[in-house]
Amino acid sequence: MKGIKKDWTTICKEIPFFEQFEFKDYLGVKLIMLSRGFNFQEQKLLAPYQDMFNHSLKPNAEKRYSFED
């Protein structure tokens, strides 16, 4: 969490317009990107309809964790 707070502080310093948003709003968006985004050609993307194609009658999910910031 410290890394995310540091990122938000840095963005606010570099882009004053960003200060109008509260940290909790930034955190919510950041968590969406971390949990729902995927990497494509060195960019992080969201594909809202992608989840519709990720369903099966037979469960096939795998849990993995990473503690990297």
C-alpha positions, 0 to 999 in steps of 0.5 A, a space after each residue: 500500500 505504501 507504494 500506491 500512496 507514494 505513486 499518488 503523491 508523486 502524480 499529485 506533485 507532477 500534475 496539480 489538476 490531479 489533486 482534486 481526486 482523493 486517495 481513496 478514488 485513486 486507490 479504487 481505480 488502481 485496484 481495478 487495474 491490478 485485478 482486472 487489467 492485463 498486459 499487452 505489448 508492454 501496456 496495461 489494458 482493460 477489456 470489459 467484455 473479456 470476462 464474458 468469454 472467461 466462463 465455463 461450466 467446469 471450474 478452471 480458475 487458479 489462485 496465485 499471489 505475488 507480494 511484489 509492489 
